Amino acid sequence: MYGSENNREDSERTAFRRAEKKYKLYYDNNASSKNKKKKQPKPVDLTEVLDFRSILECHLQNGALPPGVIVLHDKFTSPVFSLQNHPGFYFIPGALTVEKQCSLIRESLVDFPQPPNRTNHNAMYGPIKDVFVAAKEGRVLVEDNSDSVITSSGVGADIDHGGCKGWVFASEKDASLRKCRSVSASALLRKLRWSTLGLQFDWSKRNYDESLPHNRIPESLCELAKQLAKPALLAGVEFRPEGAIVNYFGLGDTLGGHLDDMEADWSKPIVSLSLGCKAIFLLGGKSREDTPHAMFLRSGDVVLMAGDARECFHGVPRIFTDKENAEIGHLETLLTHEDDLCFLKYIQNSRININIRQVF
Ligand SMILES: O=C(O)CCC(=O)C(=O)O
């Protein structure tokens, strides 16, 4: 009782926390559902959530804009919006083509979590290669504590060390024969929360660790980010993508209010790409006491945060994975090839965010 009272106070202490709580997914225990087994999400009031897609449609039709919303560039690939009281914040609805969204989804699942890029699984298992493929093949990650050489016949015949020493992927059959700790690749994929590209971010020290092995950000992503960063840059100023964080969200996952303040030059934007299920993004002020604006982020939307906006708290309290609200029909019509069905299955319940930064 004491604990729950305390938690309630804590969760309602600041305006930002109150907004997070308002939009977060809660289940309705008392819902009079015919199917008692299926948990019902509590209804949430979305009337105050800014919808830049409808704002874009109205603006294209008759030039109208809701109070507080401004247009910064009409001549970019699509109009770039901002908020009157948030200099340095840019919203480009539908900036990514459907083809680009699909290729970024594939890369985010297959290529971006590959070593030397780090993921949230590194702390527990060390570097793991090919999690997505292993999940597709129904493989299991097992702790390899035997000294014996693994041969292609006996137990462990189907073992793939995949660059990781202590833990290795095995077939389900081999995993069951080995009496050691194991976790299915599909569980690892479900629990994948982040991967880092380019310069590796050390979450425990909250800084970039240049001593960690890393590859450069893939060229195509680099070029895309440079192009998208333009509305936030003065003419002739260059944006150098040096690090990126890929966030993976499943049902009920949230990203708490935070600042991205570990980069040297805050005049350079963070270029943030949304893929998959629709989300609610909160953009607050420089204090957690400032009431945040809530807005929908859909697959293909791009947000830039530069200058003053770099000092503003922001977070993602909600993703929508139900068919009606996820709004990923355009992905469903493109990811129909047999080879793409595994990506479709993942993204139907998930959201991916790629945010690209200049570090120095
Ligand atoms: O998921 C998003 O859209 C925001 C991500 C973000 O704020 C971050 O990684 O710092």
The ligand as an ORCA input file, in Angstrom:
! r2SCAN-3c Opt
* xyz 0 1
  O      11.392      6.830    -30.985
  C      11.407      8.027    -31.226
  O      10.717      8.551    -32.098
  C      12.315      8.933    -30.408
  C      13.638      8.329    -30.099
  C      14.462      9.155    -29.169
  O      14.005     10.121    -28.647
  C      15.845      8.780    -28.848
  O      16.307      7.679    -29.189
  O      16.519      9.612    -28.217
*
